[in-house]
């Protein structure tokens, strides 16, 4: 059984297969050709963390593939009343064909997958956000920035930074990460990325100088400084991240044809400048739309690679 929990679990070839599927299905969707790749299949969507893009993209995506999505907030199911994750997995995976989970701990989703009879997709955890990186890479492909690019991530060493590490180390491109002191990426995840990079030829550098990271980059990206669940740290974080805003001055260090990506929601005046954001709005919202198409590619790939399509 293949699950989509982190990009570290996939080869470069497998990631490209999913991207190719996403491109194919997106082209069909644009022509209003809705091929029922997952006809009458059900996607269970468990949300312990709320989201706009994740819910809309997965629910619309499974519908366009010929299936149906079930929105399950933690308050709606027994998981929110103390049922063990493994029991929830045993029950739900007997009734649906695939599960997407958006939660806090990576260990939770890994436990669910361990006991699940169907493929499980990571819709976001505190450690990783792999579905977003598939959308980002699809956007890079569409904008001609996937051929040996130099990518720069500026900001918090969070789940987005971790996922960029996994993507770069698997695909073999250069990634520069700049975080404030004390907000670096998880050391274990960095070690994993470096090991993969040694095999793929990826060049990864991690430091605290955002302008050095952005210099000559083809792709520049960032994320909110105050992630969900860390709102009480906002005042301290805003002070600690002074100088890390990606604005016109910062972006001028990149290549003149560089693109800017943001997974949204974006907080202008904090991690991104208002003018810079609006200048690159077309790319940012193409990236947002690509959550829909990239995730359809993921779902269809997982469905095609199931060892047993009929539960025992």
C-alpha positions in Angstrom: 0.0 0.0 0.0 1.5 3.4 -1.0 0.6 6.4 1.0 1.5 10.1 0.4 2.8 11.2 3.7 6.1 13.0 2.7 8.1 13.4 -0.5 11.0 11.4 1.1 9.0 8.3 0.4 9.1 8.8 -3.4 11.7 8.6 -6.1 12.3 11.4 -8.6 10.6 9.3 -11.3 7.5 8.7 -9.2 7.2 12.4 -8.4 7.5 13.2 -12.1 4.8 10.5 -12.9 2.4 12.3 -10.5 3.3 15.7 -12.1 2.7 14.3 -15.6 -0.7 12.9 -14.5 -1.6 16.3 -13.0 -0.7 18.0 -16.2 -2.8 15.6 -18.3 -5.8 15.8 -16.0 -5.5 19.6 -15.8 -5.5 19.9 -19.6 -8.6 17.7 -19.7 -10.3 19.7 -17.0 -9.7 23.0 -18.9 -11.4 21.4 -21.9 -14.3 20.3 -19.6 -13.4 16.7 -20.2 -14.0 15.2 -16.8 -12.6 11.6 -17.1 -13.9 9.4 -14.2 -10.5 8.1 -13.1 -12.0 7.4 -9.7 -15.6 6.8 -10.5 -17.9 6.2 -7.5 -14.9 6.3 -5.1 -15.1 8.1 -1.8 -12.4 10.3 -0.3 -12.6 10.7 3.5 -11.2 14.1 4.5 -10.3 14.4 8.2 -9.6 18.0 9.4 -8.1 18.6 12.8 -6.7 21.9 11.3 -9.1 24.1 9.3 -8.2 25.2 5.8 -9.7 27.0 2.8 -7.5 25.7 -0.1 -7.1 22.1 1.2 -10.8 21.5 1.6 -11.9 23.1 -1.6 -9.1 21.5 -3.7 -9.6 18.0 -2.4 -13.4 18.1 -2.4 -13.5 19.6 -5.9 -10.8 17.3 -7.1 -12.4 14.0 -6.1 -15.7 15.2 -7.6 -14.0 16.0 -10.9 -12.5 12.5 -10.9 -15.9 11.0 -10.6 -16.0 10.4 -6.9 -17.3 12.1 -3.7 -15.6 13.7 -0.8 -16.7 13.5 2.9 -15.7 16.4 5.1 -14.9 15.1 8.6 -13.9 17.6 11.2 -12.5 16.2 14.5 -15.6 17.5 16.2 -17.8 15.5 14.0 -16.2 12.1 14.5 -15.1 10.0 17.5 -11.5 10.9 17.0 -12.4 14.3 18.6 -13.9 12.4 21.6 -10.8 10.4 22.4 -11.0 7.4 20.1 -7.5 6.1 19.3 -6.2 7.1 15.9 -5.6 3.4 15.0 -9.3 2.6 15.7 -10.5 5.5 13.6 -8.2 4.3 10.8 -9.6 0.7 11.0 -13.2 1.9 10.8 -13.0 4.7 8.2 -10.7 2.8 5.8 -13.2 0.0 5.6 -15.8 2.5 4.3 -13.9 4.8 2.0 -11.4 4.3 -0.9 -8.9 7.0 0.2 -8.2 9.3 3.1 -6.8 12.8 3.4 -5.8 14.0 6.8 -4.8 17.6 7.8 -3.6 17.5 11.4 -0.8 18.6 13.7 1.5 15.7 14.4 3.2 13.7 11.6 3.1 10.7 14.0 -0.7 10.8 14.0 -0.9 10.5 10.2 1.8 7.8 10.2 -0.2 5.8 12.8 -3.4 6.2 10.8 -1.6 5.0 7.6 -0.1 2.0 9.5 -3.6 0.7 10.3 -5.4 1.9 7.1 -6.6 -0.4 4.4 -6.6 2.4 1.8 -4.1 5.1 0.7 -3.6 8.0 3.0 -2.6 11.6 1.9 -1.0 14.2 4.1 -3.0 17.4 3.7 -0.6 19.1 6.1 1.2 18.3 9.4 3.5 20.4 11.6 6.5 18.6 9.9 5.5 18.4 6.2 3.2 19.8 3.6 4.0 17.6 0.5 0.8 18.3 -1.4 1.6 22.0 -1.5 5.1 21.2 -2.9 3.6 19.2 -5.7 1.5 22.2 -6.6 4.6 24.4 -6.4 6.6 22.1 -8.6 3.8 21.9 -11.1 3.8 25.7 -11.2 7.5 25.8 -11.7 7.1 23.4 -14.7 4.4 25.6 -16.2 6.5 28.8 -15.8 9.7 27.2 -17.2 11.5 27.1 -13.9 11.9 23.3 -13.4 15.1 22.8 -15.4 18.0 22.9 -12.9 16.6 25.9 -11.0 18.1 27.8 -8.1 15.4 28.1 -5.5 15.4 30.3 -2.4 13.2 29.9 0.7 13.2 32.8 3.2 11.5 32.6 6.5 10.6 30.1 9.2 12.2 26.6 9.2 8.7 25.0 9.3 6.8 22.3 7.4 7.1 24.3 4.1 10.9 24.6 4.5 11.1 20.9 5.3 9.0 20.0 2.2 11.2 22.2 0.0 14.2 20.3 1.4 12.6 17.0 0.4 11.6 18.2 -3.1 15.0 19.7 -3.9 16.9 16.7 -2.5 14.8 14.3 -4.6 14.7 16.3 -7.8 18.4 17.3 -7.7 18.1 21.1 -7.9 19.8 23.8 -5.8 17.9 25.1 -2.7 19.1 27.9 -0.4 17.2 28.3 2.9 17.6 31.4 5.1 16.0 31.5 8.5 16.5 33.7 11.6 18.7 32.2 14.3 16.6 30.0 16.5 14.1 29.2 13.7 16.2 26.7 11.7 14.8 23.5 10.1 14.6 20.3 12.1 18.1 18.8 12.2 16.9 15.2 11.5 15.0 16.4 8.4 18.0 18.3 7.2 20.1 15.2 7.6 17.6 13.1 5.5 17.7 15.8 2.8 21.4 15.9 2.7 21.5 12.1 2.3 19.1 12.2 -0.6 21.0 15.2 -2.1 24.2 13.1 -2.1 22.4 10.7 -4.4 20.6 13.2 -6.6 23.3 15.8 -6.9 21.1 18.5 -5.3 23.0 21.4 -3.8 21.5 22.5 -0.5 22.7 25.4 1.7 21.2 26.6 4.9 22.0 29.9 6.6 20.7 33.1 8.1 21.3 35.6 5.3 18.1 36.1 3.2 19.7 38.3 0.6 22.5 35.8 0.1 19.9 33.0 -0.4 17.9 35.0 -2.9 20.9 36.3 -4.9 20.6 35.0 -8.5 17.6 32.7 -7.7 15.1 31.5 -10.3 12.4 30.9 -7.7 11.9 32.7 -4.4 9.3 31.6 -1.9 8.3 32.2 1.7 5.6 31.3 4.2 3.8 32.9 7.1 5.9 33.6 10.2 3.0 32.8 12.5 1.6 29.4 11.7 -1.7 28.0 13.0 -1.4 27.2 16.7 1.4 29.7 17.3 -0.6 32.9 17.4 0.5 33.6 21.0 4.1 33.9 19.7 3.2 36.6 17.1 4.8 39.6 18.8 8.1 37.9 19.5 8.2 36.3 16.0 7.6 39.5 14.2 10.5 41.0 16.0 12.7 38.0 15.4 11.9 38.0 11.7 12.8 41.6 11.1 14.7 41.8 7.8 13.2 38.6 6.4 10.3 40.2 4.5 10.4 39.3 0.8 9.7 42.7 -0.8 10.9 44.5 -3.9 14.3 45.2 -2.4 14.8 41.5 -1.5 13.5 40.3 -4.8 15.8 42.5 -6.7 18.6 40.2 -5.6 17.1 37.4 -7.7 17.2 36.9 -11.4 15.2 39.5 -13.3 12.9 36.8 -14.6 12.5 35.0 -11.3 9.1 33.9 -10.0 7.8 34.3 -6.5 5.7 31.6 -4.8 3.6 31.7 -1.7 1.4 28.9 -0.3 -1.1 31.4 1.2 -2.6 32.9 3.2 -0.2 35.8 2.8 0.2 38.5 5.4 1.3 41.6 3.7 3.8 43.7 5.6 5.1 40.7 7.4 6.6 37.8 5.3 5.8 39.5 2.0 5.5 43.1 0.7 2.2 44.3 -0.7 3.7 45.6 -3.9 5.8 42.5 -4.5 2.8 40.3 -3.8 0.6 42.1 -6.3 3.4 42.1 -8.9 3.5 38.3 -8.7 -0.2 37.7 -8.1 -0.7 35.8 -11.3 1.9 33.2 -10.5 0.8 33.0 -6.8 -2.8 32.3 -7.7 -1.8 29.9 -10.5 0.1 28.1 -7.8 -3.1 28.1 -5.6 -5.1 26.6 -8.4 -2.5 24.0 -9.0 -3.3 22.5 -5.6 -6.5 21.2 -7.2 -4.7 19.7 -10.2 -1.6 18.4 -8.4 -3.7 16.6 -5.8 -5.8 15.0 -8.6 -2.5 13.6 -10.0 -1.6 12.3 -6.5 -4.9 10.6 -6.0 -5.0 9.0 -9.4 -1.4 7.8 -9.0 -2.1 6.3 -5.6 -5.2 4.6 -6.9 -3.3 3.1 -9.8 -0.6 1.8 -7.5 -2.8 0.1 -4.9 -1.7 -3.5 -4.4 -5.3 -4.5 -3.6 -8.1 -2.4 -5.0 -10.7 -4.4 -3.1 -10.5 -4.5 0.7 -10.3 -7.9 2.2 
